[in-house]
Amino acid sequence: MIKLDIINGVVNRTGVTKTKAERAVETVFESMKKALADGDRIELRGFGVFNVRPRKTGIGRNPRTGAEVNIPPGKAVRFKPGKELQSID
């Protein structure tokens, strides 16, 4: 599924124009990005939780040469599915 599929789903379920649906979906995604960039937690009941966690420094390997490469510390977005999403068959 891609973003266009989500937009088309909004259009089909609500009957709004494609332009308005695209603006609404973009607004939701931009709001989520901003919240995660600010370090906030996003909880969508029945779906799951998005949060930002620190990532430790690590050592990786270049697959071509086998040389060790230092991986700098950073932040990573994590998703934990909710109970309803985990029970999908």
Order of alpha helices (4+ residues) and beta strands (2+ residues): alpha-alpha-beta-beta-beta-beta-beta-alpha
